Amino acid sequence: MKKLENKNIIVTAAGQGIGRATAIAYSKEGANVIATDINEKTLKSLNEEFSNIKVSTLDSTDNDAIKDFCSKIDKIDVLFNAVGYVHHGTIIECEEKDWNFSFDINVKSMYFMIKAILPKMIKQNKGNIINISSIVSSLRGLPNRFAYGATKAAIVGLTKSIAADFIKNNIRCNAIAPGTVHTPSWEDRVAAAPDPEKAKKDFIARQPMGRLATAEEIAALAVYLASDESDFITGVVHPIDGGMSI
């Protein structure tokens, strides 16, 4: 029997990167996956390659759209929150609009999704929420990641709070804290750097293992946390960072 047989799972930011890899991994393990993303084109590509994955275009910062989306779902076993944005710079380079945008994308999106889906999990007396944080958070500080680190630290607090508040409802909430992952988003950040080759080398150099993670490696941990094998784990931040937190 597959690890996620017949589990109903929502994956946000599933158009590319960690979200896409996780949606695919969940589907391969027998889950009924609903993949959401704001990018209709990338969702279409996912659905064309994996027709058993249902897709739904969704802006995870639009609370009304999220409420409407969740109202059409009867049973949900797992919510996987993968929406994220990386702002580059210190507090000096971070304007108020950058701060607000970072928190809207990285934190408020999770607040909206969790708040909309939790009543269904409470009614079921069972549920599982998995949030993508980062090693750059309350776990570590890195240069030029002021707003990003603050948002990802907020996700750690959000995760632990949800876990504590709803443990008696048999609802688990955990976070994954990746190091640097080779994704299209990472490739875009490298390409936008003044010296892309140097930027690429610098990203790799800060990983003690001397390489970036793959999205599929993060997805493998996501499968474990979504499965009944991890049923005694809640409120935990799981680093998967190639040794950055040692």
C-alpha positions as CSV (number, residue, x, y, z in Angstrom):
1,M,0.0,0.0,0.0
2,K,1.3,3.5,-0.8
3,K,2.1,5.9,2.0
4,L,-0.6,8.4,1.2
5,E,-3.3,6.1,-0.3
6,N,-6.6,8.0,-0.6
7,K,-5.5,11.0,1.4
8,N,-6.9,14.3,0.1
9,I,-4.2,16.9,-0.1
10,I,-4.0,20.6,-1.1
11,V,-0.6,21.8,-2.3
12,T,-0.1,25.6,-2.7
13,A,2.5,27.1,-5.1
14,A,2.5,23.9,-7.0
15,G,3.4,25.3,-10.3
16,Q,7.1,25.0,-9.9
17,G,9.9,24.2,-7.4
18,I,9.2,22.6,-4.1
19,G,5.4,22.8,-4.5
20,R,5.5,21.1,-7.8
21,A,7.9,18.4,-6.7
22,T,5.7,17.8,-3.6
23,A,2.5,17.6,-5.5
24,I,4.0,15.0,-7.8
25,A,5.5,13.0,-4.9
26,Y,2.2,13.0,-3.0
27,S,0.3,11.8,-6.1
28,K,2.8,9.0,-6.7
29,E,2.2,7.9,-3.1
30,G,-1.5,7.5,-3.8
31,A,-2.9,10.9,-2.6
32,N,-5.7,12.8,-4.3
33,V,-3.9,16.0,-4.9
34,I,-5.4,19.5,-5.6
35,A,-2.5,21.7,-6.8
36,T,-3.0,25.5,-6.6
37,D,-0.9,28.3,-7.9
38,I,-1.4,31.9,-9.2
39,N,0.4,30.9,-12.4
40,E,-2.1,29.2,-14.7
41,K,0.5,28.3,-17.3
42,T,2.7,26.3,-14.9
43,L,-0.4,24.6,-13.4
44,K,-1.5,23.6,-16.9
45,S,2.0,22.1,-17.5
46,L,1.7,20.1,-14.3
47,N,-1.7,18.8,-15.2
48,E,-0.6,17.9,-18.7
49,E,2.2,15.8,-17.4
50,F,0.3,14.3,-14.4
51,S,-3.4,14.2,-15.4
52,N,-4.4,12.6,-12.0
53,I,-3.4,15.8,-10.2
54,K,-6.3,18.3,-10.1
55,V,-5.3,21.9,-10.5
56,S,-6.9,25.2,-9.5
57,T,-5.7,28.7,-10.2
58,L,-5.6,30.5,-6.8
59,D,-4.0,33.7,-5.5
60,S,-3.0,32.7,-2.0
61,T,-3.1,36.3,-0.9
62,D,-6.7,36.7,-1.9
63,N,-8.8,35.8,1.2
64,D,-12.1,35.8,-0.6
65,A,-10.8,33.5,-3.3
66,I,-9.4,31.2,-0.7
67,K,-12.7,31.0,1.2
68,D,-14.5,30.2,-2.0
69,F,-12.0,27.6,-3.0
70,C,-12.1,25.9,0.5
71,S,-15.9,26.0,0.6
72,K,-16.0,23.5,-2.3
73,I,-13.8,21.0,-0.5
74,D,-15.6,18.4,1.7
75,K,-12.7,16.4,3.2
76,I,-9.1,17.4,3.5
77,D,-6.4,15.4,5.2
78,V,-3.3,17.5,4.5
79,L,-2.6,21.1,3.7
80,F,0.9,21.8,2.3
81,N,1.7,25.5,2.3
82,A,4.6,26.3,-0.1
83,V,4.0,29.9,-1.2
84,G,7.1,32.0,-0.8
85,Y,9.0,35.0,-2.0
86,V,12.7,36.0,-1.4
87,H,13.5,39.7,-0.8
88,H,17.2,40.5,-1.2
89,G,18.7,43.2,1.1
90,T,19.3,44.4,4.6
91,I,16.9,46.6,6.6
92,I,18.4,49.6,4.8
93,E,17.3,48.3,1.4
94,C,13.9,47.1,2.7
95,E,11.3,49.7,2.1
96,E,7.9,49.4,3.9
97,K,6.3,48.1,0.6
98,D,8.9,45.4,0.5
99,W,8.3,44.4,4.1
100,N,4.5,44.3,3.6
101,F,4.8,42.4,0.3
102,S,7.1,39.8,1.9
103,F,4.7,39.2,4.8
104,D,1.7,39.1,2.6
105,I,3.2,36.4,0.4
106,N,5.1,34.4,3.0
107,V,2.9,34.6,6.1
108,K,-0.5,36.0,5.4
109,S,-1.1,33.5,2.6
110,M,-0.6,30.7,5.2
111,Y,-2.8,32.5,7.7
112,F,-5.6,32.7,5.1
113,M,-5.3,29.1,4.0
114,I,-5.1,27.6,7.5
115,K,-7.9,29.7,8.8
116,A,-10.1,28.6,5.9
117,I,-9.3,24.9,6.1
118,L,-9.0,24.4,9.9
119,P,-12.8,24.2,10.6
120,K,-13.1,21.2,8.2
121,M,-10.2,19.5,10.0
122,I,-11.7,20.2,13.4
123,K,-15.0,18.7,12.2
124,Q,-13.2,15.6,11.0
125,N,-11.2,15.5,14.3
126,K,-8.1,14.9,12.2
127,G,-5.8,17.0,10.1
128,N,-2.2,17.7,9.1
129,I,-0.7,21.0,8.1
130,I,2.8,21.4,6.7
131,N,4.4,24.8,6.2
132,I,7.5,25.7,4.3
133,S,9.8,27.9,6.4
134,S,13.5,28.2,5.9
135,I,16.8,27.6,7.6
136,V,17.0,31.4,7.3
137,S,14.6,32.2,10.0
138,S,14.8,31.9,13.8
139,L,17.3,29.1,13.1
140,R,19.9,31.1,11.3
141,G,20.5,34.6,10.0
142,L,22.2,35.2,6.6
143,P,23.3,38.4,4.9
144,N,20.8,40.3,2.8
145,R,17.8,38.2,4.0
146,F,16.3,40.7,6.4
147,A,12.6,40.6,5.3
148,Y,12.8,37.0,4.2
149,G,14.3,35.8,7.5
150,A,11.7,37.7,9.5
151,T,8.8,36.1,7.5
152,K,10.3,32.6,7.8
153,A,10.8,33.1,11.5
154,A,7.1,34.1,11.7
155,I,6.2,30.9,10.0
156,V,8.0,29.0,12.8
157,G,5.9,30.7,15.4
158,L,2.7,30.3,13.4
159,T,3.4,26.5,13.1
160,K,4.1,26.0,16.8
161,S,1.0,28.0,17.8
162,I,-1.3,26.0,15.5
163,A,0.2,22.7,16.8
164,A,-0.3,23.8,20.4
165,D,-3.9,25.1,19.9
166,F,-5.3,22.1,18.0
167,I,-3.4,19.1,19.3
168,K,-6.5,17.9,21.2
169,N,-8.4,18.0,17.8
170,N,-5.9,15.5,16.4
171,I,-4.5,18.2,14.1
172,R,-0.8,18.2,13.5
173,C,1.3,21.2,12.3
174,N,4.9,21.0,11.3
175,A,7.4,23.1,9.3
176,I,10.1,22.3,6.9
177,A,13.2,24.5,6.9
178,P,15.2,24.0,3.7
179,G,18.6,25.4,2.9
180,T,19.2,26.6,-0.6
181,V,17.2,24.6,-3.1
182,H,17.8,24.4,-6.9
183,T,14.5,25.7,-8.2
184,P,13.3,28.1,-11.0
185,S,13.0,30.8,-8.4
186,W,16.7,30.3,-7.4
187,E,17.7,30.4,-11.0
188,D,15.9,33.7,-11.5
189,R,17.7,35.2,-8.5
190,V,21.1,34.1,-9.8
191,A,20.3,35.5,-13.3
192,A,19.3,38.8,-11.8
193,A,22.6,39.2,-9.8
194,P,25.2,41.7,-11.1
195,D,27.6,38.7,-11.5
196,P,25.5,35.5,-12.0
197,E,28.5,33.2,-12.0
198,K,29.8,34.6,-8.7
199,A,26.3,34.5,-7.2
200,K,26.0,30.8,-8.1
201,K,29.3,30.0,-6.6
202,D,28.5,32.0,-3.4
203,F,25.1,30.1,-3.0
204,I,26.9,26.7,-3.3
205,A,29.8,27.8,-1.1
206,R,27.5,28.4,1.9
207,Q,26.2,24.9,1.7
208,P,28.6,22.6,3.8
209,M,27.8,19.7,1.5
210,G,29.0,21.7,-1.5
211,R,25.8,21.5,-3.5
212,L,22.2,22.8,-3.4
213,A,19.3,20.6,-2.4
214,T,16.9,19.4,-5.1
215,A,13.2,20.0,-4.8
216,E,12.6,16.3,-4.8
217,E,14.7,15.9,-1.6
218,I,12.4,18.4,0.1
219,A,9.4,16.6,-1.3
220,A,10.6,13.3,0.2
221,L,10.5,14.9,3.7
222,A,7.1,16.3,2.9
223,V,5.8,12.8,2.1
224,Y,7.0,11.5,5.4
225,L,5.4,14.4,7.3
226,A,2.1,13.9,5.4
227,S,2.0,10.2,6.1
228,D,0.8,8.3,9.2
229,E,4.4,7.3,9.8
230,S,4.9,10.7,11.4
231,D,1.7,10.7,13.4
232,F,3.5,11.4,16.7
233,I,5.3,14.5,15.4
234,T,3.8,18.0,15.7
235,G,5.0,21.5,16.3
236,V,8.5,20.7,15.0
237,V,10.7,22.6,12.6
238,H,12.6,20.1,10.4
239,P,15.8,21.5,8.9
240,I,16.9,19.9,5.6
241,D,19.8,22.1,4.8
242,G,22.9,20.2,3.8
243,G,24.6,21.0,7.2
244,M,24.0,24.7,7.3
245,S,22.5,24.5,10.8
246,I,25.4,22.4,12.3
